[in-house]
Amino acid sequence: MTHKKMEKHSGFKFWRTKLKSCKFIVAPMVDQSELAWRMLSRRYGAELGYTPMLHSSVFIRDERYRQEGLQSCPEDRPLIAQFCGNDPETFLKAAKLAEDHCDAVDINLGCPQSIAKRGHYGAFLEDEWDLIARIISLCHKELKVPITAKIRVFESIEKTVQYAKMLEKAGCQLLAVHGRRKEQKGKLTCLASWEHIKAVKENVSIPVFANGNIQYLPDVERCLKETGADGVMSAEGNLHNPSLFTGLNPPIWQMAEEYLDLVEKYPCPIPYIRGHIFKLFHHALHLHHDIRDIVAVGQSLEEFRKATQLMKERCQLEMANPEIDGKKGLYGELPLPYWICQPYVRPSPEEEEKNREKREQMHLKRTLVFHDLQEGADKLSKKKMKKQMRNIKKNFDPSKKIQYDLCTQCCNPKGQRCSYELCKKCCKRKAYTENLDCPGHNILCKTKAEQRKAATEDLSSDIQREIITDVQMVAKMEQRNGTETGHLKEQVLNSKLALNNTKAEAKQDHKS
């Protein structure tokens, strides 16, 4: 019995059937578009998700990496798995392993980071059109699902259009176009060119997603109108406000709480969680340094929940204060109070230069180089330097550090209120050995010994009174009965003494 091969949709048919004519897309993001985040984004209007970028060669050889990268659930559809790579056969092998778990496979031709340059993939393949065409063509022929691509633009609109046409001809069934060049990243990031995206859309016959400049829902609507794109993809805007596609701007702690609940259901690595909390709390952390420190070193879900609860409590206190508008940002006025989800607007190159100088001045306070202070000493380790960088207002200059007097018996600082000018350990040893008190360390050996002695004396007096009472009672019995009860008297006294000795020993043991 033969099985009929499943039809592989292409182009707009693929977009309409498999992708359900999606318009709101969460971009593929390294270590950031994992299942928990995709599910949070889908809860707030996202219609299509991508896996984080997966390295094709690592994906083939590492089973755990495959499981983490392809983590999904029935509600997480439609889904596109994105890979990077520069070898057609390796890329195909990785795609083959993923094709049963997704609706399409995407090749990353847009990553501008230095790691992509070293690995020779992403946007750094954009000039090797023959290699790209071979990868896409091979996957188009061999895969059961469509092959798509995410690209960046060239400076020339004409070259960008030619690039897109080449990809379509090779077999690409959908294009996501980021309207920036590969050089436009970090402090050089500027507005994405929707003109380039519009030109691509007008010159290819496959669906086109626009990426860039998406911060609020009106930006989505304006982008669709100006570019004619079939869908809009958001990356950074989505990270700061996962409810972007609904037009909502919820409190930052609400999104954090919902995300952490999803992480509990769909576990992911701790660095992913930390990255998301940092993004959500971006505008608040410069005001709440202690919460930033908790997030920075957190190693469990409980610690991130603690940071979120602290942020919630503090923000709610400030919200209740009519004198606080919460719009003071690190580098200027915010459009919304810092406790509301909102985009991060990168400063202009001029502002970035001013901010850089300001940061350098603050960092100088923390750069601790021992050989500048005492000849021949070593520098701090990178780990300690990083730890010190978490508090920009703290001065770590040892020359300004408070110098405490040392204990007379060891090299530790002495207690400031110690009666004997000792550290607590030495003071405790002295007090126990010589039966002394030190109120400064709350060590009261002499006082407690006196209290025990007084308690013992009181107990002895009580016992004597009880014995006399018992003897008198026995004597009265003799007179009344007219019989000799000496043996009874002796028995009562012995029993009483034994009982009281037991009580005294028990009380003494309890006090000691």
GINORDA-V504291 format. One record per backbone hydrogen bond with DSSP energy under -1.0 kcal/mol. NH is the residue of the N-H (numbers start at 1). CO is the residue of the C=O. E is the energy in kcal/mol with one decimal. If there is no record, write none. Layout:
BEGIN
NH,CO,E ; NH,CO,E
END
This chain:
BEGIN
13,10,-1.3 ; 14,10,-1.2 ; 15,11,-1.9 ; 16,12,-2.6 ; 17,13,-2.5 ; 19,14,-1.9 ; 21,15,-2.8 ; 25,232,-2.6 ; 26,48,-2.4 ; 27,234,-2.6 ; 32,29,-2.0 ; 33,29,-1.8 ; 38,34,-2.5 ; 39,35,-2.8 ; 40,36,-1.8 ; 41,37,-2.5 ; 42,38,-2.7 ; 43,39,-1.8 ; 45,42,-1.5 ; 46,41,-2.3 ; 47,24,-3.2 ; 48,24,-1.2 ; 49,78,-1.4 ; 51,80,-2.2 ; 54,82,-2.1 ; 56,84,-2.3 ; 59,55,-2.6 ; 60,56,-1.5 ; 61,57,-1.3 ; 62,58,-2.1 ; 66,62,-1.8 ; 67,63,-2.4 ; 68,64,-2.5 ; 69,65,-2.5 ; 70,66,-2.3 ; 76,73,-1.9 ; 77,75,-1.4 ; 80,49,-2.1 ; 81,104,-2.3 ; 83,106,-3.0 ; 84,54,-2.3 ; 91,87,-2.8 ; 92,88,-2.3 ; 93,89,-2.3 ; 94,90,-2.2 ; 95,91,-2.5 ; 96,92,-2.6 ; 97,93,-1.6 ; 99,95,-1.7 ; 101,98,-2.4 ; 103,79,-3.4 ; 105,146,-2.4 ; 106,81,-3.0 ; 107,148,-2.1 ; 108,83,-2.9 ; 109,150,-2.4 ; 117,113,-1.4 ; 118,114,-2.5 ; 119,115,-2.1 ; 121,116,-2.1 ; 123,111,-2.1 ; 124,121,-1.5 ; 125,122,-1.6 ; 126,123,-1.3 ; 128,125,-2.5 ; 132,128,-2.2 ; 133,129,-2.6 ; 134,130,-2.0 ; 135,131,-2.1 ; 136,132,-2.5 ; 137,133,-2.7 ; 138,134,-2.2 ; 139,135,-2.1 ; 140,136,-2.6 ; 141,137,-1.8 ; 142,138,-2.1 ; 143,139,-2.4 ; 148,105,-2.8 ; 149,174,-2.0 ; 150,107,-1.9 ; 151,176,-2.7 ; 153,180,-1.3 ; 160,156,-1.8 ; 161,157,-2.3 ; 162,158,-2.2 ; 163,159,-2.3 ; 164,160,-2.2 ; 165,161,-2.3 ; 166,162,-2.2 ; 167,163,-2.0 ; 168,164,-2.3 ; 169,165,-2.6 ; 170,166,-1.8 ; 172,167,-2.4 ; 173,147,-2.8 ; 175,207,-2.4 ; 176,149,-2.5 ; 177,209,-3.0 ; 178,151,-2.9 ; 179,211,-2.3 ; 184,181,-1.3 ; 185,183,-1.6 ; 188,185,-2.2 ; 189,186,-1.6 ; 193,179,-3.6 ; 197,193,-1.1 ; 198,194,-2.6 ; 199,195,-2.3 ; 200,196,-2.1 ; 201,197,-2.5 ; 202,198,-2.0 ; 203,200,-1.2 ; 209,175,-3.0 ; 210,231,-2.6 ; 211,177,-2.0 ; 220,216,-1.1 ; 221,217,-1.9 ; 222,218,-2.5 ; 223,219,-2.5 ; 224,220,-2.3 ; 225,221,-1.7 ; 226,222,-2.7 ; 227,223,-2.6 ; 228,224,-1.4 ; 230,208,-2.5 ; 231,208,-1.1 ; 232,23,-3.6 ; 233,210,-3.4 ; 234,25,-2.4 ; 239,235,-1.9 ; 240,236,-1.6 ; 241,237,-1.5 ; 244,241,-1.8 ; 246,243,-1.9 ; 247,244,-1.3 ; 248,243,-1.1 ; 252,339,-2.2 ; 255,251,-1.5 ; 256,252,-2.0 ; 257,253,-2.7 ; 258,254,-2.3 ; 259,255,-2.4 ; 260,256,-2.6 ; 261,257,-2.0 ; 262,258,-1.8 ; 263,259,-2.3 ; 264,260,-1.8 ; 265,261,-1.1 ; 266,262,-3.5 ; 273,269,-1.3 ; 274,270,-2.7 ; 275,271,-2.3 ; 276,272,-2.0 ; 277,273,-2.5 ; 278,274,-2.4 ; 279,275,-1.9 ; 280,276,-2.7 ; 281,277,-2.4 ; 282,279,-1.2 ; 284,281,-1.9 ; 285,281,-1.9 ; 287,284,-1.7 ; 288,284,-1.1 ; 292,288,-1.8 ; 293,289,-2.1 ; 294,290,-1.7 ; 295,291,-2.3 ; 296,292,-2.5 ; 297,293,-1.7 ; 298,294,-1.1 ; 304,300,-1.5 ; 305,301,-2.1 ; 306,302,-2.2 ; 307,303,-2.1 ; 308,304,-2.1 ; 309,305,-2.6 ; 310,306,-2.4 ; 311,307,-2.3 ; 312,308,-2.4 ; 313,309,-2.5 ; 314,310,-2.3 ; 315,311,-2.6 ; 316,312,-2.4 ; 317,313,-1.6 ; 318,314,-2.0 ; 319,315,-2.6 ; 320,316,-1.4 ; 321,318,-1.0 ; 324,321,-1.8 ; 329,332,-2.3 ; 334,327,-3.2 ; 338,326,-3.1 ; 340,337,-2.2 ; 341,250,-2.9 ; 352,348,-3.2 ; 353,349,-1.9 ; 354,350,-1.8 ; 355,351,-2.7 ; 356,352,-2.3 ; 357,353,-2.1 ; 358,354,-2.1 ; 359,355,-2.6 ; 360,356,-2.5 ; 361,357,-1.9 ; 362,358,-1.8 ; 363,359,-2.7 ; 364,360,-1.9 ; 366,363,-1.1 ; 367,363,-1.1 ; 368,366,-1.2 ; 372,369,-1.5 ; 373,370,-1.4 ; 374,370,-3.5 ; 377,374,-1.6 ; 385,381,-2.4 ; 386,382,-2.6 ; 387,383,-2.0 ; 388,384,-2.3 ; 389,385,-1.5 ; 390,387,-1.0 ; 391,388,-1.3 ; 394,391,-1.1 ; 400,397,-1.7 ; 401,398,-1.0 ; 407,412,-3.2 ; 408,421,-1.5 ; 414,405,-2.6 ; 415,422,-2.5 ; 418,415,-1.2 ; 427,423,-2.6 ; 428,424,-2.5 ; 429,425,-1.8 ; 430,426,-2.3 ; 431,427,-2.7 ; 432,428,-2.1 ; 433,429,-2.0 ; 434,430,-2.7 ; 436,431,-1.6 ; 438,443,-3.5 ; 443,438,-2.2 ; 445,436,-1.1 ; 448,444,-2.1 ; 449,445,-2.0 ; 450,446,-2.2 ; 451,447,-2.1 ; 452,448,-2.1 ; 453,449,-2.2 ; 454,450,-2.4 ; 455,451,-2.1 ; 456,452,-2.1 ; 457,453,-2.2 ; 458,454,-2.2 ; 459,455,-1.9 ; 460,456,-2.2 ; 461,457,-2.1 ; 462,458,-2.0 ; 463,459,-2.1 ; 464,460,-2.3 ; 465,461,-2.1 ; 466,462,-2.1 ; 467,463,-2.3 ; 468,464,-2.3 ; 469,465,-2.1 ; 470,466,-2.1 ; 471,467,-2.4 ; 472,468,-2.4 ; 473,469,-1.9 ; 474,470,-2.0 ; 475,471,-2.3 ; 476,472,-2.0 ; 477,473,-1.5 ; 478,474,-1.7 ; 479,475,-2.0 ; 480,476,-2.3 ; 481,477,-2.3 ; 482,478,-2.2 ; 489,485,-2.7 ; 490,486,-2.6 ; 491,487,-1.9 ; 492,488,-2.5 ; 493,489,-2.5 ; 494,490,-2.4 ; 495,491,-2.3 ; 496,492,-2.6 ; 497,493,-2.8 ; 498,494,-2.4 ; 499,495,-2.5 ; 500,496,-2.8 ; 501,497,-2.5 ; 502,498,-2.0 ; 503,499,-2.1 ; 504,500,-2.7 ; 505,501,-2.5 ; 506,502,-2.3 ; 507,503,-2.6 ; 508,504,-2.4 ; 509,505,-2.5 ; 510,506,-2.1 ; 511,507,-2.1 ; 512,508,-2.2
END
